[in-house]
Every structure is written in structure tokens, then in C-alpha cells.
């Protein structure tokens, strides 16, 4: 259960940071800058939850991996969403 919470916290934090970026392609307008701070706090909570669930080293690697997966997949999902709107 703690692993699921940690993963969801990292995904939510990474998504908030991504959507607050000027480089994001998901929305027409990016979220306000305060969303970056909220995202950072969610990421820190996810890191803490990963560390509690798996220990220091493994928890840190798991948190960074889940953040990396989030930040890599969101631009591709945004592209896929735009491409499916064009073809339908």
C-alpha cells in the first residue's frame, strides 16, 4: 500500500511540475508557478514514502525512476492525444 501511495505522489508531483512548465504541450496555457511548488512538495512526499517503503537507497532510486517515467511519458501522451484528435 505504501508503494502505491509513493508512486501516486511522485506521478502527481511530476505531472504538476510538467503542467506548470512553459514547455508543456498538454494544455493551451500552463499552470501558475505555484503549481511547481506544490509539485515539488508532492515529489518530496513521494520520496519520503518510497524511503519508508523500501529503504534509503532503493527508495531514492524508485522515486527518481517514477519521476523520470512521468516526465518522459507526458509529452508523448500529449502528442498522442493531439494526433488522435486530428485523425478523428
C-alpha positions in Angstrom: 0.0 0.0 0.0 2.8 2.4 0.8 4.4 1.7 -2.6 1.2 2.6 -4.4 0.9 5.8 -2.4 4.6 6.7 -3.1 4.1 6.0 -6.8 0.9 8.1 -7.0 2.6 11.0 -5.1 5.5 11.0 -7.5 3.3 10.9 -10.5 1.1 13.7 -9.2 4.1 15.8 -8.3 5.8 15.2 -11.7 2.5 16.0 -13.5 2.1 19.2 -11.6 5.6 20.3 -12.3 5.2 19.4 -16.0 1.9 21.3 -16.4 3.4 24.4 -14.8 6.2 24.4 -17.3 6.2 26.7 -20.3 7.4 23.8 -22.4 4.3 21.6 -21.7 2.2 20.7 -24.7 -0.8 19.2 -22.9 -2.8 22.3 -22.2 -3.2 25.6 -24.1 -1.9 27.6 -21.1 0.5 26.3 -18.4 -0.5 26.2 -14.8 0.7 29.0 -12.5 4.1 28.9 -10.9 2.7 27.9 -7.5 1.9 24.5 -9.0 5.7 23.9 -9.3 6.0 24.3 -5.6 3.0 22.1 -4.9 4.5 19.5 -7.3 7.9 19.7 -5.6 6.2 19.1 -2.2 4.3 16.1 -3.7 7.6 14.8 -5.1 9.3 15.1 -1.7 6.3 13.3 -0.1 6.7 10.6 -2.7 10.4 10.3 -1.9 9.7 10.0 1.8 7.1 7.3 1.1 9.4 5.4 -1.1 12.2 5.6 1.5 9.7 4.3 4.2 8.6 1.5 2.0 11.9 0.3 0.6 14.8 2.0 2.4 17.1 4.9 1.6 19.0 3.8 -1.5 16.2 1.8 -3.2 13.6 4.4 -2.2 15.6 7.2 -3.8 16.2 5.3 -7.0 12.5 4.3 -7.1 11.4 8.0 -6.6 13.7 9.2 -9.3 12.7 6.5 -11.7 9.0 7.2 -11.2 9.6 10.9 -11.8 11.6 10.1 -14.9 8.9 7.9 -16.2 6.3 10.6 -15.6 8.3 13.3 -17.3 9.2 11.2 -20.3 5.7 9.8 -20.9 3.7 13.0 -20.5 5.0 14.7 -23.7 4.3 11.5 -25.7 0.8 11.2 -24.2 0.1 14.8 -25.2 1.4 14.2 -28.7 -0.8 11.0 -29.0 -3.8 13.0 -27.7 -3.3 15.7 -30.3 -2.7 13.1 -33.1 -5.9 11.2 -32.2 -7.9 14.4 -32.3 -6.6 15.2 -35.8 -7.5 11.7 -37.2 -11.0 11.5 -35.7 
